């Protein structure tokens, strides 16, 4: 997953890391909301 943009990760490793964490958290809360709405 990270090998797709090595130049971006070498310049902004923290940005890529937080972007991946934010994406996982967003998906988790989305699933949580969908489960609560059922």
C-alpha positions as CSV (number, residue, x, y, z in Angstrom):
1,X,0.0,0.0,0.0
2,X,2.8,2.4,0.9
3,X,5.0,1.3,-2.1
4,X,2.6,3.0,-4.5
5,X,3.9,6.5,-3.5
6,X,7.4,6.2,-2.1
7,X,8.2,9.9,-2.9
8,X,5.2,11.1,-1.0
9,X,5.9,9.0,2.0
10,X,9.5,10.1,2.1
11,X,8.4,13.7,2.1
12,X,5.4,13.4,4.4
13,X,5.6,10.2,6.4
14,X,3.5,11.6,9.3
15,X,0.8,13.0,6.9
16,X,0.4,9.6,5.2
17,X,0.3,7.8,8.5
18,X,-2.4,10.0,9.9
19,X,-4.3,9.9,6.7
20,X,-4.4,6.1,6.8
21,X,-5.4,6.2,10.5
22,X,-8.1,8.7,9.8
23,X,-9.5,6.6,7.0
24,X,-9.7,3.5,9.2
25,X,-11.3,5.5,12.0
26,X,-13.8,7.0,9.6
27,X,-14.7,3.6,8.2
28,X,-15.1,2.3,11.7
29,X,-17.4,5.0,12.8
30,X,-19.4,4.7,9.6
31,X,-20.0,1.0,10.3
32,X,-20.8,1.9,13.9
33,X,-23.5,4.4,12.8
34,X,-24.9,2.0,10.2
35,X,-25.2,-0.7,12.9
36,X,-26.9,1.8,15.3
37,X,-29.4,2.9,12.7
38,X,-30.6,-0.7,11.9
